[in-house]
Amino acid sequence: MFTSIRFHSSLLTFALIAFSTSAYAQANSHPYSKVTSEAKLRLLTQVLKLRKGDSVETVFKVMGKPTIDELLSKKENDKIIGRELSYYLDRWEKGLVNERHDELITVWLDSSNRVKSVSIRSEIFNE
């Protein structure tokens, strides 16, 4: 009887591990989000229209609403020094930054909400 309880307990533990691993894999499938090839091409083409000094309104008109819109400030005094607008093309995991797999366009604005610089991290061909 004792062996039978231990066996069933081990079997139950194995089943719970298998279920939780499966649930984790489904919840964390990669990539988390991905735009269509057409949307990716459109954003990559549109970003080339931006120029240094363009207003944030121009960025929104050209690029649309960003995935992330974040104010940038100094740690010492919370003075706003700029703004980061991120347009994700492929996002590997929800809520996390993945330097290797995430594909995005980042528009950096100065404290006057004018384009300071643009960075693009994307693969055109990945085969």
C-alpha positions in Angstrom: 0.0 0.0 0.0 2.8 2.4 0.9 4.5 1.7 -2.4 1.3 2.3 -4.3 0.8 5.8 -2.6 4.4 6.7 -3.4 4.1 5.6 -7.0 0.8 7.6 -7.4 2.4 10.6 -5.7 5.4 10.5 -8.1 3.0 10.1 -11.0 1.0 13.0 -9.9 4.1 15.2 -9.4 5.3 14.2 -12.9 1.9 15.1 -14.4 1.8 18.5 -12.6 5.3 19.3 -13.9 4.4 18.3 -17.4 1.2 20.4 -17.3 2.9 23.5 -15.8 5.8 23.2 -18.4 3.2 23.0 -21.2 1.2 25.9 -19.8 4.4 28.0 -19.5 5.4 27.1 -23.1 2.0 28.2 -24.4 2.0 31.4 -22.3 5.6 32.2 -23.4 5.5 31.3 -27.0 8.0 33.2 -29.1 7.7 35.7 -30.5 5.1 37.3 -28.2 3.9 39.7 -30.9 4.8 40.3 -34.5 3.6 42.7 -37.1 2.8 41.5 -40.6 5.4 41.7 -43.3 3.4 44.5 -44.9 3.2 46.5 -41.7 6.9 46.0 -41.1 7.8 47.2 -44.6 5.5 50.2 -44.2 7.0 51.3 -40.9 10.6 50.8 -42.2 9.7 52.9 -45.2 7.9 55.6 -43.2 10.7 56.1 -40.7 13.0 57.2 -43.5 10.8 60.3 -44.0 11.6 61.6 -40.5 14.3 64.3 -40.1 16.2 65.6 -37.2 14.2 68.4 -35.6 10.8 67.1 -36.6 8.1 67.6 -34.0 6.5 64.8 -32.1 3.2 65.5 -33.9 5.0 64.9 -37.2 6.4 61.6 -35.9 2.8 60.5 -34.9 1.5 61.6 -38.3 4.2 59.7 -40.2 4.6 56.6 -37.9 1.3 56.3 -36.0 0.9 55.5 -32.4 4.1 53.9 -30.8 4.1 50.7 -28.9 5.8 52.4 -26.0 5.9 56.2 -25.3 8.2 56.9 -22.4 9.6 60.1 -20.8 13.3 60.1 -20.0 14.5 61.8 -16.9 17.7 62.2 -14.8 18.0 60.2 -11.6 19.3 63.1 -9.6 16.4 65.5 -10.0 13.7 63.9 -12.2 14.2 66.7 -14.8 12.7 65.5 -18.2 15.6 65.3 -20.7 13.7 63.6 -23.6 11.3 61.0 -24.8 11.5 57.6 -26.3 9.0 56.3 -28.8 9.3 52.6 -29.6 7.6 50.9 -32.5 7.9 47.1 -32.0 8.1 45.0 -35.2 8.8 41.7 -33.3 8.6 41.4 -29.6 10.1 38.2 -28.1 8.5 38.3 -24.7 5.8 40.3 -23.0 7.1 42.9 -20.6 10.8 42.1 -21.3 13.4 43.5 -23.5 15.3 41.0 -25.5 18.4 42.5 -27.2 18.9 39.5 -29.4 15.4 38.9 -30.7 13.3 42.1 -30.4 13.0 44.1 -33.6 12.0 47.7 -33.3 12.3 51.3 -34.4 13.1 53.8 -31.7 12.6 57.5 -32.1 14.5 59.6 -29.6 13.2 63.0 -28.8 14.9 65.9 -26.9 13.3 67.9 -24.1 11.5 70.0 -26.7 9.8 67.0 -28.2 11.9 67.2 -31.4 13.5 64.3 -33.1 17.1 63.9 -31.9 17.9 60.5 -33.5 16.3 57.3 -34.8 17.6 53.7 -34.3 16.4 50.7 -36.3 16.9 47.1 -35.2 15.4 44.7 -37.7 16.1 41.8 -40.0 15.0 42.2 -43.6 15.8 38.5 -44.4 15.9 35.9 -41.7 16.2 32.7 -43.6 
